[in-house]
Each structure stands twice: as structure tokens, then as C-alpha cells.
Amino acid sequence: MREVDEVFAQGAHWIQGSWRRARTTAVFEVEDPSTEEVIGEVPAGGPEEVGRAVEAAAAALPGWRATPLEERLELLARLCDVLEDDSEVLSEIITAEVGAPRAIAGPAHVGLAIGIVRSFIDVAAKFPFEEQAGRSLLRHVPVGVVGCITPWNLPLILISQKVPGALAAGCTVVLKPSELTPFSALRLAECSAEAGLPPGVLNVVTGDGPTSGEAVVVHPDVAKVSFTGSTRAGRRVGALAGGLIKRVSLELGGKSANVILPDADLERAIRTGVHQATFNSGQSCIAWSRILVSRDHERDAVEIAAELMASMRVGDPRDPATEIGPLVSSPARDRVRDFIESGIREGAILAAGGPDPVAGLSRGYYVRPTVLAGVSPEMEVARHEIFGPVICVMPYSDEDEAVRIANATDYGLHGAVWSSDEERALRVAHRISSGMLNINGYDFDPYAPFGGVKQSGLGRELGAEGLAAFTETKVVQVCR
Ligand code: NAD
């Protein structure tokens, strides 16, 4: 059997450093979205399995938090080496469960995830776990057992934004990955054992949100929940955690604006923006899915974007030339097509793509890369996260209107501003309500805090702030 098929055949949770079969027979089938075939199944965990995983994490906590920081970081460095050796298998898994094109599964999904683990090692090595404030000693102690709940779109990257930070801080973890993409998480757990992580430090329970996810959130021995997913589910997780006064971080949806000022290099701004927005077939929380352009440049902008989107190669994610793979599931595909139809119904102009099936692809959840032009802020497609290869072009009359449109959604995660005058771009960026913004390009910095404002979430991941999210501050003052 191929190594990747062995992963798909496990059908178990990962608890206390080994595979644990579920007592229930309920399972989730995992589909390959490019073939619509089932590649494997995982147990539908419930409170009992979550309870066993939390028990394992709680039992491992005293030993792990007492392990010297250097040793914890050495184990994380070893984990990076194991992941690097395993990157071929991991990227095959990600292509099979997400449908991510091979061209990005290796370098981006797996490569970036490893880069993020390394960034946590650097950050933790310099982190002031003990510091003086006034007459007091501050100790940033591990928060305890952390419940990490992650989505399907960038499974390994989003796990790596949480788990290594928690481990570096001295916490132990129960991870509940998306039921659509559990295998990358289970493989990571296996790799962690190979790297020498003690049993119980990282546990993985598979299952859906309402059953296993909520069981993680409400478990009394889970001290903190770190959640990434939709705003809808985040609201529920936040409400449950709020009722228990439980620590919670929420990384939620986005509807980011790519604001192109009139003096910008239009061609470069559009090209970069289209590639950024269609990364992972448009299934990225930070996608710049709205292009804001001055009315004078609207026609040119639409033409460049439409030409680029129409030329994108859609198809088999295992073909190295493929740029856009399938969407993750049939409901995801239908939802994106419905959005395209709603945009047209509300008066947007279809400049490329459309809701019809992709010619020549009878199997797989494909959507045509689509450009909707003449989109106005009140349209559904301008306000909601579409989560597919769909870009809305929105015209503005002046800088104030550009800022107003950029801010006219409930989200505030990412975005971009382009101008030949950097000072001007910075001024506009400061007026946009968003957790992260890029000027004149796209770059991802794993050392900088990651997160959003408004309905895009609460708290930050990555960098020192992301590490601090897994600690509590304890103040000790000797009174003389
Ligand atoms: P989702 O909210 O459906 O699921 C995310 C995770 O939460 C899954 O593991 C799911 O099983 C679990 N879950 C669902 N309901 C739950 C509940 N009631 N209690 C506990 N857990 C629950 O999201 P998705 O469809 O998997 O992912 C796509 C969404 O994630 C998009 O909205 C996207 O923008 C967002 N996202 C945000 C970020 C970020 O960092 N801000 C990153 C990636 C994706």
C-alpha cells in the first residue's frame, strides 16, 4: 500500500501518542473533490472521545510545562525536519482532501506551514516569559490544555498558526480539524510522535463541529479555545466560551478590498491581486476578493482582470500546470455558483466566467474563474464571503469613497492599497478597518500578528502576540 493510502486507511483518532479506534461506528467519509470519490473515513468523535483526548492532554501538561523551553523548542525543530522529510506525502494528502493544485500544495500548504513552525521557535526563544513591571515580577505561564479547532481550506497552515505556538508556550493540545480534511492533521500527529513529542502533548479528535467541536469548547479541562473558521461557527463557539468565561481566540471570515488608487501601476496591481484572490482556488480567508478602482480606470481594470481570469488553467489538481482546482465540496461549489447568479440578478456585469459548469470537466467540484464588474456595495456579492475564484470589481469616484466602500462590509481581515506615492497609500491604509494590509504588493510575514477586526475575529495569531495568546499573565509582588 502507498504511504498516503495507509494514512487514509487509519480510521482512528490520535490520542496519547497512538491510534485510538472509536467506540461508536459513526464515521465521516472524506472525498477527493476532483474525482468525487471517497478516499477514506474517520470516526465521528463525540464527548467521550474528546474526554479521552482532554484527559491525555491534561495528564501530559505538568511534564510538558516543566520541560525547559530549549528542549520544547528542540522538539519543535525536530518536528520541522520530520515534516520536511514527509512533505511529499503531506502535499499528496492535501491535494486529495482539499483539491489544492500540486503547484501550491507542496511549496505553499506544506512549505509555509513548516516556515510558520520555525517562526514560532524563533519567537519563543526571545519571548519574555518573565519580566519586571514596576515593583512586580510578571510570569507568562502556559494557559493549560488548549482546544484547537481548524477549517479545511488551508488545513496544515492553519494548524501551524496555533499548535506550535501553544506547544512552545508550554500548553498541551487537543486538535479538532475539519471533518472535510482530517488526514493532514492526523499525519502531522504521527510526525510529531516521530519527532519525539511525548504522548498526550498533541492529540487529534476527528468529527464535525456541532458534536466533537462543541465537546472540545465546553470541556471543563480545556482552558482555552483557539478557533479558525466561519463567522457563523465562530459566533457559536464565542457564545459557548463566553458562558463559561473561557479564554477564546477567533479567526473568522474576510471580504478584503484591493484598493487601487488612480496613480498606481494598474496592470501590476490587478495581476498581483488576481493571483492573491485566486490562491487555493479562491478559498482563502485573506483573499482580496473586491477590486476597488477609480471610475476612470474601471474599463481597463475589468479588461485586465477578465483576460487573466479567463486564461487560468482549471482542472486536475495533480496536473502541475493547473492553477485553479476544484472547490472542496459540492455544497461549496453550489454556493459559489449561487453567488455568481445573485450578482448577475442584482445587476453586476459578467466579464469572465459564470455559473455554468466548466467545459470538459464532468467530475469534480469546479467553478469557472469569474469576474463580476460594476458591483456596488449593497449587492450580496459585495458584502458576503464567496470563498471561490470570484472577483468583484467596484468603481469609486474619489479617495473618500474608496475608503467608504473598503469599509462597507462586516469584515476586516486583510487588504491592499496601491499607489505610486507610498505616503498616500499609507494614509489610505490607516483609514481602512482591517487587521492586516499590504502596500504595493503581496507578502506574508509569519513573524507579524495575524488576525482581523469587526466580524473577522477576536485576537491574533503568529508572532509574539500569537504566542502570548497561549499564556496567562501572573503577577508576583514581594511587598517590603
Ligand atoms: P466552519 O466554520 O464551517 O468550520 C471550521 C471548523 O469549526 C471545523 O473544524 C468545524 O468542524 C468546526 N465547527 C463548526 N461548527 C462548530 C461549532 N458549533 N462548534 C465548534 N466547532 C465547530 O468553516 P470552514 O467552512 O471549515 O472554513 C471556511 C471559513 O473559515 C471561511 O469563512 C474562512 O474565511 C474562514 N477562515 C478564516 C481564517 C482566518 O485566519 N481568519 C483562515 C481560514 C479560514
Residues whose N, C-alpha, C, O or C-beta is under 5 A from the ligand:
A	BS01	NAD	I149 T150 P151 W152 K176 P177 S178 E179 G207 D208 G209 P210 G213 E214 T228 G229 S230 T231 A233 R236 E251 L252 G253 G254 C285 S456
